[in-house]
């Protein structure tokens, strides 16, 4: 067919072929079938991790329940950052939604006031947050606990796009430095934390023309602690600056973020312009295109490694549940040791909760287990936790054993050290689809673990 003549006043659109190639959108290959692995992952979770989680009410400490919908969900890519930095434009661009009725609103004012989940569906349609949260098969049902006000700010968009068969995007309301979060009418930071805890890739997007790192952003980076390997920082709209200016901004960005991200490995920063228009003339087009392609490769990597990430996520969760159980057990043991016939239980326990270090509660856990001190929850969290859950409502770990079921603690330790690593090893069977159906590997036998030295 003859090329359509473009209207001269229209800005020219850039070629999208690199998007389709890097993300393999044209390949009609069957998706890997990981149902066998997912089945076993669910089994390990329910048998070895959940009992301890429920017994010590871990959910009240971290607000983190894992539903079956979450175990089977697709990888999630989260877009965070100040308002009007181009988060929604970037999603429109990646999915080619521009000029379709379903493009996300974009503009200079703060336009996105909702958490928008962009997922795969047979035809374009919008789903209300209330409906999304009510559907337990989706992984968003735990969001119900943030209340009605929040659910009105949650919206789902289903798009029949090849990329969304393998990944889900979440667009978030921009951070506004000078406006109180309270005005939002729902616990914005808690909701952000919920998404951060579950995201496989977190794009923190900045606009080089307004780099104000204020309290809101500091708060956000505090919430991103421990997720550094998932964070990618994007310096968007890079072609709107002259090279020298861009170098300055790049330096300034690192400078302002350095105190917020204390890791030996600084997060990867991508410098480009993520939207459909051609790059500005006289800017480093080649560099920007290369940067964009490496960001797409990153995204592709997350899709390819989704099973490994899922298992690692459940294992990380198990480690946290185990630490929590050990801590509660230790608090309880200390309480029992200190109690005499005449003492007032309330007072004794208040003393322990106020100053756990006096009783070496956290130290003893560090000494006894292979726990890194960065994995320990903070002491304040336990003040709140025991405020809601009286210490006397818990049992010691040594009493959580049954003749048939074994001990809760041993089970979770076995899951962390053996079962989950073995499951991870099983995926490496040449990554052939369908090899992992239960009739071949028996699903019960432990496959060889390629990570363990013989």
C-alpha positions as CSV (number, residue, x, y, z in Angstrom):
1,X,0.0,0.0,0.0
2,X,1.2,3.5,-0.8
3,X,2.6,5.5,2.2
4,X,0.1,8.1,3.5
5,X,1.3,11.6,3.2
6,X,1.8,13.1,6.6
7,X,0.3,16.4,7.4
8,X,3.3,18.8,7.7
9,X,2.0,20.4,10.9
10,X,1.9,17.1,12.7
11,X,5.0,16.3,14.7
12,X,6.7,13.2,13.1
13,X,6.4,10.0,15.0
14,X,9.4,7.9,15.6
15,X,9.9,4.4,14.2
16,X,8.6,1.7,16.7
17,X,10.4,-1.3,15.2
18,X,13.1,-1.4,18.0
19,X,10.2,-1.7,20.5
20,X,8.7,-4.7,18.7
21,X,12.1,-6.4,18.2
22,X,13.4,-5.9,21.8
23,X,10.2,-6.9,23.5
24,X,9.6,-9.8,20.9
25,X,6.1,-8.6,20.2
26,X,6.1,-10.1,16.7
27,X,7.1,-13.6,17.7
28,X,4.3,-16.1,17.9
29,X,6.0,-18.4,20.2
30,X,3.9,-20.3,22.8
31,X,4.3,-18.8,26.3
32,X,6.2,-21.0,28.7
33,X,3.9,-23.1,30.7
34,X,4.9,-22.8,34.3
35,X,1.7,-24.2,35.7
36,X,3.5,-27.1,37.3
37,X,6.0,-24.9,39.1
38,X,3.3,-22.5,40.2
39,X,1.3,-25.4,41.6
40,X,4.3,-26.5,43.7
41,X,5.0,-23.0,44.8
42,X,1.5,-22.7,46.0
43,X,1.8,-26.0,47.8
44,X,5.0,-24.9,49.6
45,X,3.5,-21.6,50.6
46,X,0.4,-23.1,52.0
47,X,2.1,-26.0,53.8
48,X,5.3,-24.5,55.1
49,X,5.0,-20.7,55.3
50,X,1.4,-19.7,55.8
51,X,0.9,-21.6,59.1
52,X,3.6,-19.6,60.8
53,X,2.5,-16.4,59.1
54,X,-1.0,-16.8,60.5
55,X,0.0,-18.1,63.9
56,X,2.2,-14.9,64.5
57,X,-0.1,-12.5,62.6
58,X,2.6,-11.4,60.3
59,X,0.0,-9.6,58.2
60,X,-0.5,-7.1,60.9
61,X,3.1,-6.2,61.0
62,X,3.7,-5.7,57.3
63,X,0.2,-5.6,55.9
64,X,1.3,-8.3,53.5
65,X,-0.8,-11.2,52.8
66,X,0.0,-13.4,49.8
67,X,-3.1,-14.6,48.0
68,X,-3.2,-17.3,45.4
69,X,-3.9,-14.6,42.8
70,X,-0.7,-13.1,43.7
71,X,1.3,-16.3,43.4
72,X,0.0,-16.8,39.8
73,X,0.0,-13.1,38.8
74,X,2.1,-11.6,36.0
75,X,5.2,-9.5,36.7
76,X,4.3,-5.9,37.6
77,X,6.1,-2.8,36.5
78,X,5.4,0.2,38.7
79,X,5.9,3.8,37.6
80,X,6.7,6.3,40.4
81,X,7.9,9.9,40.5
82,X,6.9,13.5,40.8
83,X,3.9,14.8,38.8
84,X,4.1,15.6,35.2
85,X,7.4,13.8,34.5
86,X,6.0,11.7,31.7
87,X,5.0,8.5,33.5
88,X,1.6,8.1,31.7
89,X,3.2,9.3,28.4
90,X,5.8,6.5,28.8
91,X,3.1,3.8,29.2
92,X,1.1,5.2,26.2
93,X,4.3,5.1,24.2
94,X,5.3,1.5,25.2
95,X,1.9,0.2,24.4
96,X,1.2,2.4,21.4
97,X,-1.9,3.8,23.0
98,X,-1.4,7.3,21.6
99,X,-4.3,8.7,19.7
100,X,-6.5,5.7,20.7
101,X,-9.5,6.3,22.9
102,X,-7.7,4.5,25.7
103,X,-4.6,6.6,26.0
104,X,-3.8,7.6,29.6
105,X,-4.4,11.3,30.1
106,X,-1.2,13.4,30.0
107,X,-0.5,17.1,30.5
108,X,1.4,19.7,32.3
109,X,-0.9,19.7,35.4
110,X,-1.0,16.8,37.8
111,X,-3.3,14.7,35.6
112,X,-3.2,11.2,37.1
113,X,-5.0,11.2,40.4
114,X,-5.6,7.5,40.3
115,X,-3.6,4.3,40.6
116,X,-4.2,2.9,37.1
117,X,-3.5,-0.7,36.5
118,X,-3.0,-1.5,32.8
119,X,-3.5,-5.2,32.1
120,X,-4.4,-7.6,29.3
121,X,-7.9,-8.2,28.2
122,X,-9.6,-9.4,25.0
123,X,-11.0,-5.9,24.3
124,X,-10.4,-2.4,25.5
125,X,-12.4,-1.7,28.6
126,X,-12.2,0.1,31.9
127,X,-12.8,-1.7,35.2
128,X,-13.8,0.1,38.5
129,X,-11.4,-0.4,41.4
130,X,-14.3,-1.8,43.5
131,X,-14.8,-4.6,40.9
132,X,-11.1,-5.3,40.8
133,X,-10.8,-5.6,44.5
134,X,-13.8,-7.9,44.7
135,X,-12.4,-10.4,42.3
136,X,-10.3,-12.8,44.3
137,X,-8.8,-14.4,41.2
138,X,-7.0,-11.1,40.5
139,X,-4.1,-10.2,42.6
140,X,-5.6,-6.9,43.8
141,X,-8.2,-8.2,46.3
142,X,-5.9,-7.3,49.3
143,X,-6.3,-3.6,48.3
144,X,-9.8,-3.6,49.8
145,X,-8.3,-3.0,53.2
146,X,-7.4,0.6,52.2
147,X,-11.0,1.6,52.2
148,X,-13.7,2.9,49.9
149,X,-12.0,6.3,49.3
150,X,-9.0,4.5,47.9
151,X,-11.0,2.1,45.7
152,X,-12.6,5.0,44.0
153,X,-9.0,6.1,43.1
154,X,-8.1,2.7,41.7
155,X,-8.9,2.0,38.1
156,X,-8.1,-0.9,35.7
157,X,-7.8,-0.7,32.0
158,X,-7.8,-3.8,29.9
159,X,-6.0,-3.6,26.6
160,X,-5.6,-6.4,24.0
161,X,-1.8,-5.8,23.6
162,X,0.8,-8.6,23.2
163,X,3.1,-7.1,25.9
164,X,0.4,-7.2,28.5
165,X,-0.1,-10.9,28.1
166,X,3.2,-11.1,30.0
167,X,3.4,-8.1,32.2
168,X,1.1,-5.6,34.0
169,X,1.8,-1.8,34.3
170,X,0.8,0.4,37.2
171,X,0.7,4.1,36.8
172,X,0.6,6.1,40.1
173,X,-0.4,9.6,41.0
174,X,2.5,11.9,40.9
175,X,4.2,13.0,44.1
176,X,3.4,16.6,44.8
177,X,6.0,18.2,47.0
178,X,4.0,21.0,48.5
179,X,0.7,19.4,49.1
180,X,-0.2,17.4,52.1
181,X,-0.8,13.7,51.4
182,X,-3.6,13.9,53.9
183,X,-5.7,15.7,51.3
184,X,-5.8,12.5,49.3
185,X,-8.3,11.0,51.7
186,X,-6.6,7.6,51.8
187,X,-3.3,6.3,53.2
188,X,-1.2,7.2,50.0
189,X,2.1,5.9,51.4
190,X,0.7,2.6,52.6
191,X,-0.9,2.0,49.2
192,X,2.5,2.9,47.5
193,X,4.2,0.5,49.8
194,X,1.8,-2.3,48.8
195,X,2.6,-1.8,45.2
196,X,6.4,-1.4,45.9
197,X,6.4,-4.7,47.8
198,X,5.0,-6.5,44.8
199,X,6.6,-4.8,41.9
200,X,9.2,-6.7,39.8
201,X,10.5,-3.5,38.3
202,X,10.2,0.0,39.6
203,X,10.7,2.9,37.2
204,X,11.3,6.2,39.1
205,X,10.8,8.9,36.5
206,X,12.2,12.4,36.7
207,X,11.9,15.5,34.5
208,X,15.3,17.2,34.1
209,X,13.7,20.7,34.1
210,X,12.3,20.3,37.6
211,X,14.4,18.3,39.9
212,X,13.1,19.1,43.3
213,X,14.0,16.4,45.8
214,X,11.8,17.3,48.7
215,X,10.3,15.5,51.7
216,X,7.8,13.5,49.7
217,X,10.5,12.0,47.5
218,X,12.7,11.2,50.5
219,X,9.7,9.4,52.0
220,X,9.3,7.4,48.8
221,X,13.0,6.4,48.7
222,X,12.7,5.3,52.3
223,X,9.9,3.0,51.2
224,X,12.0,1.7,48.4
225,X,14.7,0.5,50.8
226,X,15.6,-3.1,50.2
227,X,14.2,-3.0,46.7
228,X,17.3,-1.4,45.1
229,X,17.8,-4.1,42.6
230,X,14.3,-3.5,41.2
231,X,14.7,0.3,40.8
232,X,15.5,1.9,37.5
233,X,15.8,5.7,37.5
234,X,14.7,7.4,34.3
235,X,15.7,10.9,33.4
236,X,12.9,11.5,30.9
237,X,12.4,14.3,28.3
238,X,16.2,14.3,27.9
239,X,16.0,15.8,24.4
240,X,14.5,19.0,25.8
241,X,17.9,20.1,27.1
242,X,21.2,21.0,25.5
243,X,23.9,18.4,26.1
244,X,25.9,20.5,28.6
245,X,22.8,21.2,30.6
246,X,21.8,17.5,30.5
247,X,25.2,16.5,32.0
248,X,24.7,19.0,34.8
249,X,21.2,17.7,35.6
250,X,22.5,14.1,35.5
251,X,25.1,15.1,38.1
252,X,22.6,17.0,40.2
253,X,20.2,14.1,40.1
254,X,22.8,11.7,41.4
255,X,23.9,14.2,44.0
256,X,20.4,14.7,45.4
257,X,19.6,10.9,45.4
258,X,22.9,9.7,46.8
259,X,21.8,10.2,50.5
260,X,18.5,8.5,49.8
261,X,19.9,5.4,48.2
262,X,22.7,3.9,50.3
263,X,23.9,1.0,48.3
264,X,27.2,0.0,46.9
265,X,25.7,-0.5,43.5
266,X,24.0,2.7,42.4
267,X,20.7,2.1,40.5
268,X,20.8,2.2,36.8
269,X,19.9,5.6,35.3
270,X,18.4,5.8,31.8
271,X,18.6,9.1,30.0
272,X,16.1,9.4,27.1
273,X,12.7,10.7,26.0
274,X,10.0,8.1,26.3
275,X,7.2,9.3,24.0
276,X,6.3,8.8,20.4
277,X,7.5,12.1,18.9
278,X,10.8,12.2,17.1
279,X,13.8,13.3,19.2
280,X,14.6,17.0,19.0
281,X,17.0,17.8,16.2
282,X,20.6,18.6,17.3
283,X,20.4,16.3,20.4
284,X,22.1,12.9,21.0
285,X,19.5,10.8,19.2
286,X,21.8,7.8,19.0
287,X,22.5,7.8,22.7
288,X,18.8,8.2,23.6
289,X,17.8,5.4,21.3
290,X,20.5,3.1,22.8
291,X,19.3,4.0,26.3
292,X,15.8,3.2,25.4
293,X,16.7,-0.1,23.9
294,X,18.6,-1.1,27.1
295,X,15.6,-0.1,29.2
296,X,13.4,-2.3,27.0
297,X,15.9,-5.2,27.4
298,X,15.6,-4.7,31.1
299,X,11.9,-5.0,30.9
300,X,12.2,-8.1,28.7
301,X,14.6,-9.7,31.3
302,X,12.0,-9.3,34.0
303,X,9.4,-11.0,31.8
304,X,11.8,-13.8,31.0
305,X,12.8,-14.3,34.6
306,X,9.4,-14.0,36.0
307,X,9.3,-17.5,37.6
308,X,12.7,-17.0,39.2
309,X,11.6,-13.7,40.6
310,X,8.3,-15.2,41.9
311,X,10.1,-17.9,43.8
312,X,12.7,-15.4,45.1
313,X,9.8,-13.2,46.2
314,X,8.1,-16.0,48.1
315,X,11.4,-17.0,49.7
316,X,12.1,-13.4,50.8
317,X,8.6,-13.4,52.3
318,X,9.3,-16.6,54.1
319,X,12.6,-15.2,55.5
320,X,10.7,-12.2,56.9
321,X,7.9,-14.4,58.4
322,X,10.6,-16.5,60.0
323,X,12.4,-13.5,61.6
324,X,9.1,-12.2,62.8
325,X,8.2,-15.5,64.4
326,X,11.6,-15.7,66.1
327,X,11.2,-12.2,67.4
328,X,7.7,-12.7,68.8
329,X,8.9,-16.0,70.3
330,X,11.8,-14.2,72.0
331,X,9.6,-11.4,73.3
332,X,7.3,-14.1,74.8
333,X,10.1,-16.0,76.3
334,X,11.5,-12.9,77.9
335,X,8.1,-12.1,79.2
336,X,7.7,-15.5,80.7
337,X,11.1,-15.4,82.3
338,X,10.4,-12.0,83.9
339,X,6.9,-12.9,85.2
340,X,6.6,-13.9,88.9
341,X,3.5,-14.7,90.8
342,X,3.2,-11.2,92.1
343,X,4.1,-9.1,89.1
344,X,1.7,-7.1,87.0
345,X,1.9,-8.5,83.5
346,X,1.0,-5.3,81.8
347,X,3.9,-3.4,83.4
348,X,6.4,-6.2,82.9
349,X,5.6,-6.3,79.2
350,X,5.6,-2.6,78.7
351,X,9.1,-2.6,80.1
352,X,10.2,-5.1,77.5
353,X,8.5,-3.4,74.6
354,X,9.8,0.0,75.5
355,X,13.4,-1.2,75.6
356,X,14.0,-4.5,73.9
357,X,17.7,-3.9,73.8
358,X,17.9,-4.1,77.6
359,X,16.8,-7.7,77.2
360,X,18.9,-8.4,74.1
361,X,15.8,-9.4,72.1
362,X,17.1,-8.3,68.7
363,X,20.7,-9.2,69.4
364,X,19.9,-12.7,70.3
365,X,18.0,-13.2,67.1
366,X,21.0,-11.9,65.1
367,X,23.3,-14.2,67.0
368,X,21.1,-17.3,66.7
369,X,20.1,-17.2,63.1
370,X,21.7,-16.3,59.8
371,X,19.8,-13.1,59.7
372,X,21.3,-9.9,58.4
373,X,20.7,-6.9,60.6
374,X,19.1,-5.1,57.6
375,X,16.4,-7.7,57.5
376,X,15.3,-7.0,61.1
377,X,12.1,-5.0,61.4
378,X,12.4,-1.9,63.6
379,X,11.6,-1.8,67.3
380,X,8.8,0.8,66.8
381,X,6.9,-1.6,64.6
382,X,6.7,-4.0,67.5
383,X,5.4,-1.4,69.9
384,X,2.5,-0.9,67.5
385,X,2.2,-4.6,66.8
386,X,1.9,-5.6,70.5
387,X,-0.4,-2.7,71.0
388,X,-3.0,-4.6,68.9
389,X,-1.9,-8.1,69.7
390,X,-1.4,-8.8,73.4
391,X,1.7,-10.9,74.0
392,X,-0.4,-13.5,75.9
393,X,-2.3,-14.3,72.7
394,X,0.8,-16.0,71.2
395,X,2.3,-19.5,71.7
396,X,6.0,-20.2,71.9
397,X,7.6,-21.7,68.8
398,X,8.5,-24.8,70.7
399,X,4.8,-25.5,71.3
400,X,3.9,-25.1,67.6
401,X,4.6,-28.7,66.7
402,X,2.3,-31.6,66.0
403,X,2.9,-35.3,65.8
404,X,1.8,-35.5,62.2
405,X,2.6,-32.1,60.8
406,X,6.0,-31.5,62.4
407,X,7.1,-28.1,63.7
408,X,6.2,-24.9,62.1
409,X,9.7,-23.5,62.4
410,X,11.4,-26.5,60.9
411,X,9.0,-26.5,58.0
412,X,9.6,-22.9,57.1
413,X,13.4,-23.4,57.4
414,X,13.2,-26.4,55.1
415,X,11.2,-24.3,52.6
416,X,13.8,-21.5,52.7
417,X,16.9,-23.7,52.5
418,X,15.8,-26.6,50.5
419,X,12.3,-26.6,48.8
420,X,12.4,-23.2,47.2
421,X,16.0,-23.4,46.0
422,X,15.2,-26.8,44.5
423,X,12.1,-25.4,42.8
424,X,14.3,-22.6,41.4
425,X,16.8,-25.3,40.1
426,X,14.0,-27.1,38.4
427,X,13.2,-24.2,36.1
428,X,16.7,-24.4,34.7
429,X,15.8,-27.6,32.8
430,X,16.8,-25.9,29.6
431,X,13.7,-23.6,30.0
432,X,11.7,-25.8,27.6
433,X,8.0,-25.2,27.9
434,X,5.9,-28.0,29.2
435,X,8.9,-30.1,30.5
436,X,7.7,-29.2,34.0
437,X,4.2,-30.7,33.8
438,X,3.8,-33.0,36.7
439,X,3.6,-36.2,34.7
440,X,7.3,-35.9,33.7
441,X,9.0,-34.7,36.9
442,X,6.4,-36.1,39.2
443,X,6.3,-32.7,40.9
444,X,7.0,-34.4,44.2
445,X,10.5,-35.5,43.5
446,X,13.2,-32.9,44.1
447,X,14.9,-32.0,40.9
448,X,18.6,-31.4,40.8
449,X,19.6,-28.0,42.1
450,X,22.1,-26.3,39.7
451,X,23.0,-23.7,42.3
452,X,24.3,-26.1,44.8
453,X,27.8,-27.4,44.5
454,X,28.0,-31.2,44.2
